[in-house]
Amino acid sequence: MDESQTLVAPQSLPLADGTGPGQRCADIELIDSRIPNRIALAGGWIDQPFLSRHNPEPPGSMVVVALEPVVWFMDRCGMAGSTRRIATKLWNGSLPGRPPAELVRELYAAENAGKSEPSGSQDMIGLIYPGISRLDYDAGVEGGVFPSHIESCRDPEVTRWLERVLHLVPINQRPPGYNPLGIQHLDPRWIRELGETGRECFDGIAGREVAGLGASLNRCMRCWEAILPHTVAHPTINIDLKAILNWFQARYPGAMYSGCGGGYMLVASELPVPNSLQIQVRR
């Protein structure tokens, strides 16, 4: 090489996404983010006031679990990916050292500004509160937007047990144009039962009873199908979510989807589940 030639340092070249030195695209920021992930178990949808206001025996409960950000989860699969993306931008990739309840409200406001169909607060709570949390929702308390009570468990024996018995099998991403709210059967009996599945789930986890955990997942899916049928069947979804769910439920103590429209199959089992991922609970 001619010594008069100038070498260009690699870091001075523009990146493939068009950003220059010192800049990163939003997707890279998300990969590098230390914001926790979250998974929702039984009782999901009870955090939505349009539904919880029909609960004849409030509060209704649901369970969320904070996860260490050690796995890259698919978008549009019920893992609060959009909420985590907003949190990453809002807080520069790490949770601030402020009270969790304050952070939940700040993130809720940031995500739902101008939305006609706001995300439920369980998304924010699951990312921010460590451990396994039961969220109790009562439409008579703050309109049902935030829980009337939060019960959290960070017992190492319990969290290690859940890491061992909860398996995630990738199934699909929600397709473009999908909306779970097209058909709504807001039957108080089913809504009461939905809220009961969250309590059953938390008790099963706290007692390290895979049968109780599994039963709550199965029961929650029956509630979803009864209340919001498009959660498991919709014209835009080109796979048979019901058949896949039935297959897993017939072989293991319990299974449910990570979100409306599919996502990951969450399987409760003491035995290994082929092709599954394991979680790491944030304690």
RACOR-V630196 format. One line per field, one symbol per residue. ss: DSSP state (H for helix, E for strand, L for the rest). burial: b if it has 16 or more other ideal C-beta (glycine too) atoms within 10 Angstrom, else e. A space follows every 50 residues. Layout:
ss: ???
burial: ???
This chain:
ss: LLLLLLLLLHHHLLLLLLLLLLLLLHHHHHHLLLLLEEEELLLLLLLLHH HHLLLLLLLEEEEEEEELLLLLLLLLLLLLHHHHHHHHHHLLLLLLLLLH HHHHHHHHHHHHLLLLLLLLHHHHHHHHLLLEEEEEELLLLHHHLLLLEE EEELLHHHHHHHHHHEEEEELLLLLLLLLLLLLLLLLHHHHHHHHHHHHH HHHHHHLLLHHHHHHHHHHHHHHHHHHLHHHLLLLLLLLLHHHHHHHHHH HLLEEEEEELLEEEEEEELLLLLLLLELLLELL
burial: eeeeeeeeeeeeeeeeeeeeeeeeeeeeebeebebbbbbbbbbbbbbbbe bbbbbeebbbbbbbbbbebeeebbebbbbbbebbbbbbebbeeebeeeeb eebbebbbeebbeeeeebbbbbbbbbbbbbbbbbbbbbbebeebbbbeeb ebbeeeebbebbeebbbbbbbbbbeeebebeeeeeeeeebbbbbbbbbbb bbbbbbebbbebbbbbbbbbbebbbebbebbbebeebeeebeebbeebbe ebbbbbbbbbbbbbbbbbbeeebeebeebebbe
